[in-house]
Amino acid sequence: MKVRRALVSVSNKWNLEPFARGLAELGIQLISTGGTYRFLAEKGIPVTSVSVVTGFPEIMDGRVKTLHPAIHGGILADRHQHEHMRAIQELGIKPIDLVVVNLYPFEEVAEKRGAADEEIIENIDIGGPTMVRAAAKNHSGVAVVVDPHRYEDVLAELKANECALSDATRRSLAMEAFHHTAHYDFAIANWFSAQADDFPPYMMWDFKKVQDLRYGENPHQAAAFYADVDGRKHLLSSIQQLHGAQLSFNNLLDLDSGRRLCDEFTLPVCVIIKHNNPCGVALAENITHAYEKALSCDPVSAFGSVIVVNRPVDEELARALMPNFVEVLFAPAFLEEAVEILTQKPDIRLMVDQERRRSPRGLWDMKRVLGGMLVQERDSEAENRETMEVATSRHPTEAEWGDLLFAWRVAKHVKSNAIVLAKDLMTLGIGAGQMSRVDSARIAVQKARHPLAGSSVASDAFFPFTDALEVAAEAGAVCVIHPGGSKRDEEVRQYAEGQGMAMVVTGRRHFRH
């Protein structure tokens, strides 16, 4: 398929000049509309106005300019159908072999603060998607380019093949084109839906593949990571992998959990994640000490874990990490000497976090279920001390307050039912994912490797009975924090009062299923 005529009509004019000039130098006739025509003409690039081709002026402030048989007949005529080609010849319509179109900036305008509905609606492109879809449908004889990043490759192929584009290239461009128009309609539909309700009647998402993964939850399952096209950032945005094997599905699940928990703190923190649960979390005056404290909580479970820290990895931390098997180490930076040490371990994946943008508010969490999707607001809010109530006569000391708030933030990221025992800003025992809260409490106590005397206990939801609190108190816990809300709250409070415990009620639970 040789390209002799090209229709160029773009909103985004990035990199357009060298591409259009290259087409013209190959002898390809350029047809254009409105602002694109003026842009090319001002650059001295030979171009024909679409009005000359149609014999009809652009009308209604440009709403109608390419919706004409002289344009769409030239795009849609099947080059392999004699009747099609005879029809356009009889009508004086010339084939259009290349369509270069990107659409009005609907999303950019819709996201502008204070943009009026009239301005947003005026940026719903009609002719552009129609031309793109027509060219993509007829890709056996027409090429369509919607992404300016493809200009260089397309021009190079045209130059190398006497103005011809291969079947594979045209099909690849058609795939991009249909995704382009689908995303465009998705954005418009979601804008209308957002006017209706927080949870509108229809919800759509658009995802783009970031990378293939080593495997899924199990080695026999293939997997890939896709990012929300509209997301400002994603799990691996601005992340550089310095060393190690390809990431797996489970690596990313654990990394996501670790990053979310790490973001709860500003002091030096180390989070150790295993099977999507923290098995050790600690704050300290420096990152190596934080790692040592976190590891001491459950060194057995930490084997083959994902570790997230919020300070650069230096030589001291690297040497402390060397004896242990770590799947992923995620940090804001790695000092050169630390990299030299850690890269002696062939399997560890070293991930540098270079992302500095904040996540926007109002993000959704989604969970697939049979034949559908559960959608909820992300549990991203953190309660502060001022909103909590001390329910017992004994109030926590300042040190106990620190441990309670620390344990409460950790419990938010532990699978329900969650019980977290903590002291000196480190986890001592974590009970996760049990069907009864008392079993989680028993596991948390059983796993503890440090004395529990004077510890604090956090529960992600209320105590339905006193039994789980009794397990923690008998092990040495002297403070407790939980949401409250049980019919037996008073019974639980009286038990704490009788044990001389300080009890803090938050008023908000943090289930994580």
N, C-alpha and C positions, 0 to 999 in steps of 0.2 A: 504494500500500500504506500503510494507516494503522496506526499503532502504538497499541494499546490496552492490551496487557499486556507487561511486560518482566520477564525473569528476570535478576537481578543477583547474581553470585557471584564475587568477586574476591579474590585473594591480595594484589595490590598495590592499596592503597586510595588512592594518590595522585590527587588531584583528583576523587575520587568524590563527595564531599558536594555540591558545586554542581551536578554533573551529575544525580545522583539527585534532588535537590531540584527541579531544573528539569523533570525528567520528571514528578514528582508534581504540580507546579503545572500541567502540561498535562493533568492528569486521567488519566495513564497509571498503571495498577495495577502496583506493584512486588512481585515475589516474590523471596525471598532465602533463603540458607542460613546456618547456623552463625554464624561470626564476622562475616560481612557483614550478616546480619540484625541482630545486636546493635549493630553500628556504626551502621546506619541508624536503628534504633530510638532509640539514645542521642542522635542528632542531631535527633530529633523529626520524622523523615521517615516518612510512612505506609508500612508495609511488611507483607506477609503472609509467614508462614513457609512454606517449601516442604512441611513436614510437614502443614500444613493442606490444601494442594493435593493431596498424595498420599494423605492419610489414613493415613500410615505414618510412624513415628518414624525419625529418623536413627539408624543402628546402626553397630556395629563402629568406634567412635571416629570416626565421620564418613566411614568408607570407603564406606558406602552411604547415599546421601541423595537424589540426583537420578536414579538409575538406576531409573526407574519410568515406566509407560505414560502416566501423567497429565502427565509432563513431556515425554517424547520424542514422544508422540502429538501434543501441542500444538505441538511444534517442527517435526516432520517431515510433518504433514498438508499435502499439496499443495493450496493454495488454489484451484487451477484444476481440481481433480478432484472432481466431485460426490460420488463414492463415499467419498473420503477425508473430506470434510467431514461427510457423513451418518454415517460410522462414529464420528467423535469426538463428534458430537452425541448419538448413541445411548448412548455410553459416559459421557457427562457430562464430557467433556474439553474444556477451553476452549483456543483457539489462543494460542500465545505468539508475539508478533510481533517481539520484540527480545531478543536474548541478549547480555548484557554479562558476559564471563567472561575472566579471565586466570588462569594456572595456578599450582599450588604452586611455590615457588621452588627447584626441583630444583638448578639450576646453582649458585645462591648457597650452598646447603647443601653440595653436593658439593665446592665450592672451599674450604670452611672447614677450617682446620687442625685435625686431630684428630677430624673428624666420623666417627662410627661408621657402618658399613654400614647398620645398622638404621634410623638416622635418615635417611640418604640415600634408602634405598628407600621409607621412609614418605612421602617428598616426591615420589614418582612419582604424579602426578595421573591418575585414571581417569575420573571423571565429568565433569571439566572438558573434556578433549579430546573426549569423546563428544558433549557438548552443542555445542561449537564446530563440530565436523565436521558434525553434524546440521543446525545452522542455516546453515552455509556451503553445504551441499548444497542446501538448500531456500531459497536466497537469492532466488528469484523471489517469495517471499512473506514471508521472514523476514530481518531485519537482524542481523548479529553484529558486536560491537565487542570487540576483544582488546587494543587499544592505548589507554591512557588519554589519549594526545596527540590522539586523534580525538574525545574527548568534546565539546569545544567546537564543532567543526564539525557533528557530528551533531545536537546540541541546537539549534544555530542553524537548521539545515535543517528540523527538526521544527517549530520555532516559526514559521518563514516559510511552511510548507506545510500548516498545519492537521494536524500530527502525521503527515505522510506523508514517506517517503524515496524518492528516485528510483531507477529501475532501475540507473543508472550508479553511484550511491552504494552500493547493496546489493552490486553485483558487485565494486566496489573493496574493500569491507569483507570480502567472502568470500575474495578473493585474499589479503588480509592474514591472514585466519584460517587458511587452509590452510598458508601459510608459517609461521605461528606454531606450529601443531601439528607440522609437519614438523621445524622446528628443535628443538622440545621432544623429539621422539622421537630425533632425531639426537644431542642431548646425552646422553640416557639410554643410547643404544646405544654411543656412544663411551666413556662411563664404564665400562660393562661390558667393552668391548674393551680398555680401558687396564689392566684387572686381569689380562689374559691375557699381554701381551707388549709390548715396546717397539715392535715392528712387528706389530700385531694382525692377525687374519685379514681384518677389514673395516676400512676407513677412510672416513670421510665428512667433507666440509667444507660449510660454509654461508657464502655470500657475499652481501653487500648492495651494490647499486650506489651508489657515491659520486658519480660524475659522468660525463657523456658526454665524450668526447675529440674533439679537432679532427678527427683521422683516425687510422688505424692505422699500421703500418710504412710504408705507401704511401698517397698521397692517395685512391686508389680503395677503400680498406678502411675501413669504419666500425669504431669502437672505443669502449670504455667502460672505466672503472676500477671494480673491485669490491673491497671490503675484507672480510676475514675477520670474520664477525659476532662471534666470540668473542675477537678480538684486542684487546689492551689499547690498542694504537695501530697506525696504519698509515702508509703513505708520505705521505699528505696530511692526517693528523690534526693538528688545531691549527695548520694552515698557512693564512696569509692571503696572497692574491695582491693586491699593491698596484697592479700595472700590467701591461699586455701582453695578448696574444691568448690564446685558449683553448689549453690544453695539448694536446699530441699524445701518442700511444702511445710514440714514441721519446723524447720529453722525459722521460716518467716512467721509462722504462728507464734512461736516463742519470742521472736524478736519484737513483734508487735506488742505482746504482753509486757515484755521487759521495758520497752520504750515508754509505754503508757504509765507504768509504775514509777520509772525513773523521773518522769516529768512532774511527779507530785512534790519533788524536793529540789531545793536550791543548794543546800549544803552538800559537801562531797558524799556521794551515795554509790553503793554497789548493789546491783540487783542480780540475783542468780535465778534463772528460770529453768524448770524442768517439766516437760509435759504440760506446758501452758499454765503452770502454777509457780509462784515464787517458792524456792526452798531455802532462801537465805537473803535477807535484806539488812543493810546497816548504814548508818551515818557515822562519820568520824571526822577528825581534824584534817586528815589527808586520805587520798584515794586508796593507798596500799593498806592502811589500817582498816578502812571501810571494807575492803575485799576480805581481809583476814577475819574480821568479825562476821561478815556475811557467810563465809565459807564454814566457819565453826558451828553455825546453826545446824547444818546437815551435810557434812562432807561426802557422805555416801551418795545421796541423791544428786549432788553437784557434779558427779561424773558424767561427762557428755552433755553438759549444760550450755545454755546461752547466757552470756554475762554482759550486762549493760552498765557502763559507768558514765558519769557526767563530768569527768576531768580527764585531761590528757594522760595516756599511758606512758609512764617513764620507765627507766631501767629497773628501779626498785620493784614496781608492780610486775613488770615482765618476769623478773626472776622469781617472784612469789607465785606466778601463774605456771611456771614451767613444769612443776611436778604433776600437774593435773591435766586430765583430758577435757578440753574445752572445744565445743563445736563452733561457736561464734563468739567473738569478742568485739563489742560495739562501743566506740568512744568518739569524743569530738576531735581527737588528734592522737597520733602515735609519734613519740620522739624517735629519732633515727636509731639510737642504741637499743630501744625497746623492739623495734622491728627486726634488727639483727638477731636478737635473742629469740623472739617468738617465731620467726620464720624457720628456725631449726625444727619446729613441730610441723610436719607436712600437712596435717589435717585441719589445723585451726584456721578459721576464716577471720581475717582481720578487716573490720568494716569501719571506715572513717565517716563520721557524720558531719557533712559540710552544709547541711540545711539550717538556715537561720530564720526562715519565715515561720510565722506562727500559723497554726491551723485556724481556719475561720470558725466562728461559733455556729451552732445550729447543725452540726454534722449528724448524719443518721448512722445507726448501727442496723445491719441487716443480717438475718439468719434464714437460710434456705430450709423450707419444710416441704413435705410431699405436695407437689403441685402448686407451690406458691412461695411467698416470702413474708417473713415477719419484719416489721420496720418499727424502730423506736428512736427517740432522741438518745444521743450518746450520754452516758453517765459521767460527765466531765466536771461537774461542780464539786467543790470541796468545802465542807462545813468548817467554820472557824469556831474558836473557843467561845466567842461572845454569844453565839446562837445556841449553845448547849446548856443543859441544866444539870446541876449536881443534885442527885435525888436522895443522898444520905447525909447524916449529920456530920460525918467526917468528909472534909474536902481534900482533894489531892494536893500534895506538895507541888512545887514548881517542877521538880525533877519528874514526879509522877505524871504531871500534865504532859510533859514532853514525851514520855513513853506512851501515854494513852493516845495522844494525837498521832504519833508515829505508827502505832499498831493499828489504829483506825484507818489510816491511809493505806496501809499494806492490805488490810482485810478486804478493802474495796476491790482488790485485784486478785483475790483468791477465790477459786471456784466454791460455790455454795454447796453445803453449809460450811461456813468458814469460821475458824477459831484461830486467833494469833496471840501467842504469848511473847512479850517483849520486855526488855530491861536495858537501860543504858543505850537506848536508841539502836538496838539490834534485835532481830527476831531470835527467840530461843526455841520456839516450837510452833509448827504450823499444821493445822488439821484442815484438809480440803476435800470437797467433793463428796462428802458422806451423806447418806440419806437421813441421818438423824444428827442433831447438833451435839448430843452427848458423845456420840462416836467420834466426831471431829475433835471434841475436847480431849477425849482419851488419847487420840493419835497425837495431838499437839503435845501433850504431857509425855507420852511415851517416847517421842522423837527428840525431846530436849536433851542436850548434852551439857548444859550448864545448870547450876542450881537455880531453881525457880522461886526461891524465897525472895519476896519483895518485888515480884514481877507484876506486870499489868496484862490484862486480857481484853481482847477486842472480839466482838461477835458481829458479823455483817448484818444479822437480823435479830429480832428480839429472842429472849429465852422463853420458850413455851412452858418450860418447867424449870425448877431450880437445879435439876440434875447436872447439866453441863457446867453451871457456875460452881456447883459443889466440887466437881472434878478439879477445876482450876484452883479453887480456894484451898482444897486439901493438899494440892501440890505446892502451894506457897504464894499464889497470886493475892495481892492486897488491893488492887484497883481493877475496875471493870468499866468498859465503855460499850454501849449497845444502843440501838435505835429506840427501844421501848415499843409499846403498842400492843402487848399481849394482854389477854384477859387476866393473866396471873402476874402482871407487872408488880403489884403491891406485895405479893408473896415473894417474888424474886428480890424486891427491894428490902423487905424485912430480913430475908436470909443474909443479904450483904450487910445490912445494919448489924445483925447479930454477930457477924464475923469480924466487925470493925473495918470492913472494906469501904473504900470510897467508890461510889457509883456515879457515872456520868451518862446522861441520856441525850442522844443527838437529835431524835425526832425524825430521822431519815435513814432508811435501810439501803444496802448496796448489794443486792443479789447479783451474782455473776454465774449464769447458767451455761 
